[in-house]
Amino acid sequence: MTELQAEQGTPALDVPRTEAKPRRNRDALIALAVFIVLALLPMVFSSKLLLDFVIRCAAYGLFATSLNLLVGYTGLISFGHGMFFGLGAYGFGLMMQKTGVPIPVAFVATLAITFVIALVIGAICVRLKEIYFAFVTLAFQMLIHSTILSWVSLTGGDQGLRGGIPRPPFWGIDLSNHLHLYVASCALLVTRIVPDASDRAVAVRLHAAHDP
């Protein structure tokens, strides 16, 4: 049973503002404490291997939160969620290689491009149910995967992007610096994993679209 299904028929979705505010404050304090612990970690352990491990965990943790929105709240089993992860990675990398725009611009543009593609794919998939939904999402993922592998001149095929990805400093942050990259990754992870009422609102809309 999904989180959304478990709460249907109960007033749990309509959390009173008087209760929601202390809950948000508590979550914010927990997030701040977690971020402080993670930020202090390099002062205790100087191993770059550990920092790299945490950076990778942060990336996959963000990916997991988005998958939880789909699977955990609505019960829609997707075999193609990784295509959006890949599209974002390749989109950002190619934009930095080909255009040289500032990182915040590339970040926002990549989100916009991935959103449009997800909107098109979602419009096709969202009316399907159970195994049909899962297999159509898998089909789209295989299509994207095959395109990436076949378009060698653009993506590098199975060798990945070649030549490195430029990371010019912005707002005093230098992502080519391992420590800066570590702190930025931790900040993004902590701010995203804090429970957000907007997640529940999106989940309700997804569930309504899927089961009209």
DRENDO-1510 file (C-alpha; in Angstrom, 1 decimal, always signed):
<recs>
REC; n; res; u; v; w
REC; 1; MET; +0.0; +0.0; +0.0 .
REC; 2; THR; +1.4; +3.4; -0.9 .
REC; 3; GLU; +1.6; +6.4; +1.4 .
REC; 4; LEU; -1.2; +8.1; -0.5 .
REC; 5; GLN; -3.4; +5.1; -0.5 .
REC; 6; ALA; -2.9; +4.5; +3.2 .
REC; 7; GLU; -4.1; +8.0; +3.9 .
REC; 8; GLN; -7.1; +8.1; +1.6 .
REC; 9; GLY; -10.3; +8.4; +3.5 .
REC; 10; THR; -8.6; +10.1; +6.5 .
REC; 11; PRO; -8.1; +13.7; +7.3 .
REC; 12; ALA; -4.3; +13.2; +7.2 .
REC; 13; LEU; -3.8; +15.1; +3.9 .
REC; 14; ASP; -5.5; +18.2; +5.4 .
REC; 15; VAL; -2.9; +19.0; +8.0 .
REC; 16; PRO; -3.9; +22.0; +10.0 .
REC; 17; ARG; -1.6; +25.0; +9.7 .
REC; 18; THR; -1.1; +25.1; +13.4 .
REC; 19; GLU; +0.4; +21.6; +13.2 .
REC; 20; ALA; +2.2; +22.0; +9.9 .
REC; 21; LYS; +4.3; +25.0; +11.0 .
REC; 22; PRO; +6.0; +23.3; +14.0 .
REC; 23; ARG; +6.5; +20.2; +11.8 .
REC; 24; ARG; +8.3; +22.3; +9.2 .
REC; 25; ASN; +10.4; +24.0; +11.8 .
REC; 26; ARG; +11.4; +20.7; +13.3 .
REC; 27; ASP; +12.3; +19.3; +9.8 .
REC; 28; ALA; +14.3; +22.5; +9.1 .
REC; 29; LEU; +16.3; +22.1; +12.3 .
REC; 30; ILE; +17.0; +18.4; +11.6 .
REC; 31; ALA; +18.1; +19.3; +8.1 .
REC; 32; LEU; +20.4; +22.1; +9.4 .
REC; 33; ALA; +21.9; +19.6; +12.0 .
REC; 34; VAL; +22.6; +17.0; +9.2 .
REC; 35; PHE; +24.1; +19.6; +7.0 .
REC; 36; ILE; +26.5; +20.8; +9.8 .
REC; 37; VAL; +27.6; +17.2; +10.5 .
REC; 38; LEU; +28.2; +16.6; +6.8 .
REC; 39; ALA; +30.0; +19.9; +6.3 .
REC; 40; LEU; +32.3; +19.2; +9.3 .
REC; 41; LEU; +33.1; +15.7; +8.0 .
REC; 42; PRO; +36.1; +16.8; +5.8 .
REC; 43; MET; +37.7; +18.3; +9.0 .
REC; 44; VAL; +37.7; +14.9; +10.7 .
REC; 45; PHE; +38.4; +12.7; +7.6 .
REC; 46; SER; +40.7; +14.2; +5.0 .
REC; 47; SER; +40.3; +11.3; +2.6 .
REC; 48; LYS; +39.1; +12.4; -0.9 .
REC; 49; LEU; +37.7; +9.0; -1.4 .
REC; 50; LEU; +35.2; +9.5; +1.4 .
REC; 51; LEU; +34.2; +12.9; +0.1 .
REC; 52; ASP; +33.7; +11.4; -3.4 .
REC; 53; PHE; +31.6; +8.7; -1.9 .
REC; 54; VAL; +29.4; +11.2; -0.1 .
REC; 55; ILE; +29.1; +13.3; -3.3 .
REC; 56; ARG; +27.9; +10.2; -5.2 .
REC; 57; CYS; +25.5; +9.3; -2.4 .
REC; 58; ALA; +24.1; +12.8; -2.6 .
REC; 59; ALA; +23.4; +12.5; -6.3 .
REC; 60; TYR; +21.7; +9.2; -6.0 .
REC; 61; GLY; +19.9; +10.3; -2.9 .
REC; 62; LEU; +18.3; +13.2; -4.9 .
REC; 63; PHE; +17.4; +10.7; -7.6 .
REC; 64; ALA; +15.8; +8.4; -5.0 .
REC; 65; THR; +13.6; +11.3; -3.7 .
REC; 66; SER; +12.2; +11.9; -7.1 .
REC; 67; LEU; +11.5; +8.2; -7.6 .
REC; 68; ASN; +9.8; +8.1; -4.2 .
REC; 69; LEU; +7.4; +10.8; -5.3 .
REC; 70; LEU; +6.3; +8.5; -8.1 .
REC; 71; VAL; +6.4; +5.1; -6.5 .
REC; 72; GLY; +6.1; +5.9; -2.8 .
REC; 73; TYR; +3.2; +8.3; -3.0 .
REC; 74; THR; +1.2; +7.1; -6.1 .
REC; 75; GLY; +2.2; +3.5; -6.4 .
REC; 76; LEU; +3.2; +3.9; -10.1 .
REC; 77; ILE; +6.0; +1.5; -10.8 .
REC; 78; SER; +8.4; +3.0; -13.3 .
REC; 79; PHE; +11.2; +1.1; -15.0 .
REC; 80; GLY; +12.3; +4.2; -16.9 .
REC; 81; HIS; +13.0; +6.7; -14.2 .
REC; 82; GLY; +16.8; +6.5; -14.9 .
REC; 83; MET; +16.2; +8.1; -18.4 .
REC; 84; PHE; +15.5; +11.5; -16.7 .
REC; 85; PHE; +18.7; +11.1; -14.6 .
REC; 86; GLY; +20.7; +10.4; -17.7 .
REC; 87; LEU; +19.0; +13.2; -19.7 .
REC; 88; GLY; +19.8; +15.7; -17.0 .
REC; 89; ALA; +23.5; +14.6; -16.8 .
REC; 90; TYR; +24.1; +14.6; -20.5 .
REC; 91; GLY; +22.1; +17.8; -21.1 .
REC; 92; PHE; +24.1; +19.7; -18.5 .
REC; 93; GLY; +27.4; +18.3; -19.6 .
REC; 94; LEU; +26.8; +19.0; -23.3 .
REC; 95; MET; +25.5; +22.5; -22.6 .
REC; 96; MET; +28.6; +23.3; -20.6 .
REC; 97; GLN; +30.9; +21.9; -23.3 .
REC; 98; LYS; +29.1; +23.4; -26.3 .
REC; 99; THR; +27.9; +26.8; -25.1 .
REC; 100; GLY; +30.1; +27.8; -22.1 .
REC; 101; VAL; +27.2; +29.4; -20.3 .
REC; 102; PRO; +27.4; +30.0; -16.5 .
REC; 103; ILE; +26.6; +27.0; -14.4 .
REC; 104; PRO; +23.3; +28.4; -13.0 .
REC; 105; VAL; +22.0; +29.1; -16.5 .
REC; 106; ALA; +23.0; +25.6; -17.6 .
REC; 107; PHE; +21.3; +24.1; -14.5 .
REC; 108; VAL; +18.0; +25.9; -15.1 .
REC; 109; ALA; +18.1; +25.2; -18.8 .
REC; 110; THR; +18.7; +21.5; -18.2 .
REC; 111; LEU; +15.8; +21.4; -15.8 .
REC; 112; ALA; +13.5; +23.0; -18.4 .
REC; 113; ILE; +14.6; +20.6; -21.2 .
REC; 114; THR; +14.2; +17.5; -19.0 .
REC; 115; PHE; +10.8; +18.9; -17.8 .
REC; 116; VAL; +9.5; +19.2; -21.3 .
REC; 117; ILE; +10.6; +15.7; -22.3 .
REC; 118; ALA; +9.1; +14.3; -19.0 .
REC; 119; LEU; +5.9; +16.1; -19.8 .
REC; 120; VAL; +5.6; +14.5; -23.2 .
REC; 121; ILE; +6.5; +11.0; -22.0 .
REC; 122; GLY; +4.3; +11.4; -18.9 .
REC; 123; ALA; +1.3; +12.5; -21.0 .
REC; 124; ILE; +1.6; +9.1; -22.9 .
REC; 125; CYS; +2.2; +6.9; -19.9 .
REC; 126; VAL; +0.1; +8.4; -17.1 .
REC; 127; ARG; -3.2; +6.9; -18.3 .
REC; 128; LEU; -1.8; +3.4; -18.3 .
REC; 129; LYS; -2.0; +1.1; -15.3 .
REC; 130; GLU; +0.1; -1.5; -13.5 .
REC; 131; ILE; +2.4; -3.5; -15.7 .
REC; 132; TYR; +1.5; -1.6; -18.9 .
REC; 133; PHE; +2.7; +1.6; -17.3 .
REC; 134; ALA; +5.9; +0.0; -16.2 .
REC; 135; PHE; +6.7; -1.5; -19.6 .
REC; 136; VAL; +6.0; +1.6; -21.5 .
REC; 137; THR; +8.3; +3.6; -19.3 .
REC; 138; LEU; +10.9; +0.9; -19.8 .
REC; 139; ALA; +10.4; +1.2; -23.6 .
REC; 140; PHE; +11.0; +5.0; -23.5 .
REC; 141; GLN; +14.2; +4.4; -21.3 .
REC; 142; MET; +15.5; +2.0; -23.9 .
REC; 143; LEU; +14.8; +4.5; -26.7 .
REC; 144; ILE; +16.8; +7.2; -24.8 .
REC; 145; HIS; +19.5; +4.7; -24.0 .
REC; 146; SER; +19.9; +3.6; -27.6 .
REC; 147; THR; +20.0; +7.2; -28.8 .
REC; 148; ILE; +22.8; +8.1; -26.4 .
REC; 149; LEU; +24.8; +5.0; -27.4 .
REC; 150; SER; +24.2; +5.5; -31.2 .
REC; 151; TRP; +24.8; +9.3; -31.4 .
REC; 152; VAL; +28.6; +8.9; -30.9 .
REC; 153; SER; +29.5; +12.3; -32.4 .
REC; 154; LEU; +27.5; +14.1; -29.8 .
REC; 155; THR; +27.4; +11.9; -26.7 .
REC; 156; GLY; +30.6; +9.8; -27.1 .
REC; 157; GLY; +28.6; +6.6; -27.2 .
REC; 158; ASP; +29.5; +4.0; -24.6 .
REC; 159; GLN; +32.6; +6.0; -23.8 .
REC; 160; GLY; +30.6; +8.9; -22.4 .
REC; 161; LEU; +31.3; +12.6; -22.8 .
REC; 162; ARG; +35.0; +13.2; -23.7 .
REC; 163; GLY; +37.1; +16.3; -23.2 .
REC; 164; GLY; +35.9; +17.1; -19.7 .
REC; 165; ILE; +33.1; +19.4; -18.5 .
REC; 166; PRO; +34.0; +23.0; -17.8 .
REC; 167; ARG; +33.1; +24.2; -14.3 .
REC; 168; PRO; +33.7; +28.0; -14.2 .
REC; 169; PRO; +33.3; +29.6; -10.7 .
REC; 170; PHE; +30.0; +31.3; -9.9 .
REC; 171; TRP; +28.8; +33.2; -6.8 .
REC; 172; GLY; +32.1; +32.4; -5.1 .
REC; 173; ILE; +31.6; +28.7; -5.6 .
REC; 174; ASP; +34.2; +26.7; -7.6 .
REC; 175; LEU; +32.9; +23.3; -8.4 .
REC; 176; SER; +36.3; +22.3; -9.8 .
REC; 177; ASN; +37.4; +22.4; -6.1 .
REC; 178; HIS; +36.6; +19.1; -4.5 .
REC; 179; LEU; +35.6; +20.6; -1.2 .
REC; 180; HIS; +33.3; +23.2; -2.8 .
REC; 181; LEU; +31.7; +20.4; -4.8 .
REC; 182; TYR; +31.2; +18.3; -1.7 .
REC; 183; VAL; +29.5; +21.1; +0.3 .
REC; 184; ALA; +27.3; +22.1; -2.6 .
REC; 185; SER; +26.2; +18.4; -3.0 .
REC; 186; CYS; +25.4; +18.1; +0.7 .
REC; 187; ALA; +23.4; +21.4; +0.6 .
REC; 188; LEU; +21.3; +20.2; -2.4 .
REC; 189; LEU; +20.7; +16.8; -0.8 .
REC; 190; VAL; +19.7; +18.2; +2.6 .
REC; 191; THR; +17.3; +20.9; +1.2 .
REC; 192; ARG; +15.6; +18.3; -1.0 .
REC; 193; ILE; +15.1; +15.4; +1.4 .
REC; 194; VAL; +13.3; +17.6; +4.0 .
REC; 195; PRO; +9.6; +16.6; +3.7 .
REC; 196; ASP; +7.7; +19.2; +1.7 .
REC; 197; ALA; +4.0; +19.7; +1.5 .
REC; 198; SER; +4.3; +20.4; -2.2 .
REC; 199; ASP; +5.4; +16.8; -2.7 .
REC; 200; ARG; +2.1; +15.6; -1.3 .
REC; 201; ALA; +0.2; +18.1; -3.5 .
REC; 202; VAL; +2.0; +16.9; -6.7 .
REC; 203; ALA; +1.3; +13.3; -5.7 .
REC; 204; VAL; -2.4; +13.9; -5.2 .
REC; 205; ARG; -2.5; +15.4; -8.7 .
REC; 206; LEU; -0.6; +12.5; -10.2 .
REC; 207; HIS; -2.9; +10.0; -8.5 .
REC; 208; ALA; -6.0; +11.9; -9.7 .
REC; 209; ALA; -4.7; +11.9; -13.3 .
REC; 210; HIS; -3.9; +8.2; -13.1 .
REC; 211; ASP; -7.2; +7.1; -11.5 .
REC; 212; PRO; -9.8; +9.6; -12.7 .
</recs>
